[in-house]
């Protein structure tokens, strides 16, 4: 499924919170690993300073030594990896490297060398998310880390499904995780119809909304059972929720289920490919607290560039 997995590391302990997840996924998926470090330009008093060739060589040697140490630690637990050090802006180089090397999945720490902050993800991760047409995994650096590289086993994996074929793109990966003894929680939310108006809805309006909810609930029950039948039976539970706000209900469910991984598709029922990731996925990035894996269902060529990307390309910027 993911032939190549990219793991950007900035030499911080926070960034290394991804490593147990890297081991768990690499073992399950039999993927090639690439450890990447980006040497960003150094700043001094708000401006770029002149490059010292000796210092540049030293920084590169230190970065290569660091990645080699991580590679050796992974090798000790039976996971092979390659290493690469490149220069440039971190977010841009991660995106460029992923594109040029046909990366299927990038595993990112929510925070790194800049430290923890009130933002749910760092600035680099935000930039990557906004432009990366690949699958992404985000590990929350502010959550307790797994000390043993080989000790992570996913216990409960929550999989939101909205009934669309796109959302079901995650099912092959779900099957793989179920075979690795993860308990799968399939979740579907029946959203109550919205009736925006200045006056309260009439009884007729309320009765109509109730009938729509009941019809959708019945359809959703059958849908979840159909999906369940495609998965190992002992490894699957279903959750059918009725709510005014689907995203809020799913966030609350992830917390209630104590999910140690939320796995969802980049796009869902709307099929809107204007952006790399749909609203639900972006909401889990911005406000979720569980490790998150977003499966990219759309080919890169189908995702439209943003106006900013178009303008930057016209001016010779990546």
N, C-alpha and C positions, 0 to 999 in steps of 0.2 A: 504493500500500500504506500509506504513512504520509503523509497529506496535510499534517499539521502536525508539525514537529519542534521541541521545546523545548530550549533550551540555557541552563541556569542558569550565571551567571558571578559570581564574588565579587570581581573586580578583582585577582586574584592571578595570577602567571605559572603556578603549578601548575594552576589551573583552566583556563588557556588551552591546555593540552595536548590538549583535545578539538577544537580548531578544525580541524586537518587532517582529522580524521575527519568533522567536520561538513561540510566541503567535499566530501569523497569521497562521502558518502552523499547529500547534497543533489543533487549532480550526477547520481548514478545513479538516484535515486528521484523527482527533480523535485518536491521537497517545499517547502512554505512553512516558513521558519525564523522562530523567535521567540527573541530574546535577552532573557533575564530577569535582573534584579538585584534582590535582596531587601535592603532596608534594615532590618537587625535592630535591636531596642532596645539602647541602650548600657548597659553595666553599670558600677557604681561601688561597690566594697567590698561586693559580694555583693547589692546591692539596686538597683532601678531608680531612676535619677535623673530629676529633672524635665526635661521636654522644653523645650529652648531653640528657639523658632521660627526664629531666624536660623540657628542651627547646622543645624537640620533642613533648611531650604531650601538651605543650602550643600552638605550631604551629598547631597541629591537632585540638585542641579545637577552635582556632580562625578560621580555615578553615571550620569546621563544623558549627560554628555560622554564618559565612558569607553565606554559602550555604543555611542555614535555613532561613536567611533573604531574599535571592532571591526567595526561594520557597514560602515564605509568600507573597511576592509581586506578584508572578504569581497567587497564590491562590486568591488574591483580584480581579483579572480580570477573574476568572473562569477557570484557567488552573492548573491542578494538576501536581505535579512532585515529584520524589524521589531524594534523595541526596546520594552521595558517595564520601569519601575521601580515596585516596590510595597513597602509597609511590612509588618513583622510577623516572626514566626518563620520562618526560612529553609525548613525541611522542610515545615511546615504550608502555607506560601504556595506552594511549588512544587507540592504536591499539589492545593491548591485551584485554582491557575491551570490546571494540566493538566486537571482535571475540567471547569472552566467554559469552557475554550477548545477542548475536544475534541482534545487533544493525542494523537497516536498513538505517538510515541516521544520519550523524554527522554534526552539525552546528557549524562552526568555525569562529571566528573573524580573519581577516587578520593579525592583530597585537594585542599584549597584553601588559603584564607588562614590557617587554623590550623596549616599546615605538615605535613610528613611525620611519620609516627609508626609504631610497631610494629604498629598495626592495619592490615589490608589495605585498609580503606576508612574514611573519616572518619565521625564521628557523624551528620552531616547525611545522608550517603548511606545509612547504615544505616537511619535513620528512614524515608527515602523508599522504600527497598526493602521494608520491612516492611508498607507500606500502599499502595503505588502499583499500581493495577490496570491498568497500561499497559505497553507494551514499554519496556525500558531498555537503554541502552548505557553501560558503565563503562569509561573509559580510565584506565590505570594511570599516575598522575602520577610514580611513582618509576622508570618506564622512560624511556630516552632519547627525547626529544621530536623530532618531525619539524619541522625549521626552516622548511621551505617549506610555506606553507598549501596550495598546490595540488599538492604533490609526492607525496602519499600515494597509493599503489596497493596494494590488498590482494593479496598474493602467494599465501598459503596460508590458506584458511578451513576450519577444522575444524568439522564438523557432526555432533554425536552424535545417533544415531537409535536408539530402543528398539523399533521395530516397530509403534508405535501410530499411529493416524490423527492424534492430537494432535501428536505429535512432527513429523509431516510438514507441519504448518502452516507451517513455515519454508521449504518448498521454493520458493514463488514468489520469495521474497527471495534464495534460493540461486541461482535461475536468473538473476536480475538481476545478481548479483555475478559469476557465471560469464561473462555477456556482457560484463562490464567487465574480462575477462581474468584474473580470479582463479582459482587452482587450488583446486578443492573436494576436501576429504578427508572422505568419508562414513565415520563410525566406528560400529561396533556391538560391544557386549561381551556375550558369552555367559557368564553367571555360573554358577559351579558351585553345585549345590544345597547349602544349609546343613543340617548334621545335628548340631544342638546336643545333646550328651549327655555324661554323665560318663565313659563307657567308649569306647574307640576303636571306629570303625565296623567291622562285620564285612566279610568279603570280599564277601558278597552285597550289602551296602549299597554298597560301593565300586563293584561292577559295575553296580548300578542307577544310581548317580550318573553313571558314565561313559556309559551308554546315553542318559541324559537329555541330557548335554552334547553327545554326538554328534548326537542328533536335533535339538537346538536349533541346533547349528552348521550342519547341513545346511539347515535352514529359513532361517537368517540369511543364508547365502550366496545363496540364491534371492531373499530379500528385498532385499538390497543391489543385486543385479543388476536387479531390477525398478525400484528407485528410480533407479539409474544410467541406465536407459533413458529416464527422463523429463528428463534433463539433457543439455546439450551434451557429447558423448562425449569430446572432447579435453580437457575441463576437469575431469574427475572421476577420482579415485582412491578405492579402498575399503580400509578396514582392519577386519578381523574379529579380535577378541581374545577369549581365554578367560581368565577371572580369577575369583578368589574375591571380589573387590571391584570392582564396575563403576566406581564413582566414582574410586577410586585409579588404575585402569587408564586412564581417560580423562584424568585430570590428567597422568599420565606421558606419554601419547601426545601431548598438546598441546605438551609440552616437547620431545619427540623430533622432532616434525614442524616445530618452530619456527613454530607457527601465529601469524600476526599478527592473527587474529580468530577467536574461538570463537563460533559461532552456534548457539543451541539454543532449544528451546521451553520456556515457563514450566512446563508440566505435561507429564507423559508417560503411561506405560502405566496407572498407577493412576488417573489422571483425578481425583484428589482436589483439590477446589476450596476447601478450607477456608482456604487461604492463597494470596496472589497468586502465589507462586512455589514450586515443588516443591523437594525436597531436593537434587537434582543442581544445579539453578540456583543455589540458595543456597550450596552448597558451592563452586561456581566463583567466586561473589562473594567469599566469605570466604577462599579459599585459592588461587585461580588467579592467574596473573601476566600472562596475555595480555589484550588488549582483549576485552571480552565484550559480546555483544548477545543479550539475552533477549527472544524474541518472545512477547508475551502472547496466548495462544490463547483465553482465557476472557473473556466480556463482564463488565464491572464489576458488573453486577447479580447475577451468579452467584457472586461471591466474598463469602463471609460476613464480616461485621465481627468483629473480635476483641472479647473481653469488655471490654478496656480502652477500645476505641472506643465501645462501647455505653454504658459508664459515663460517659465524657467527654461524650457527646452529651446524656445525661440532665442533666448539670450545666452545659450550655450551652457546652461547649468544642468546637472543631472536631475 
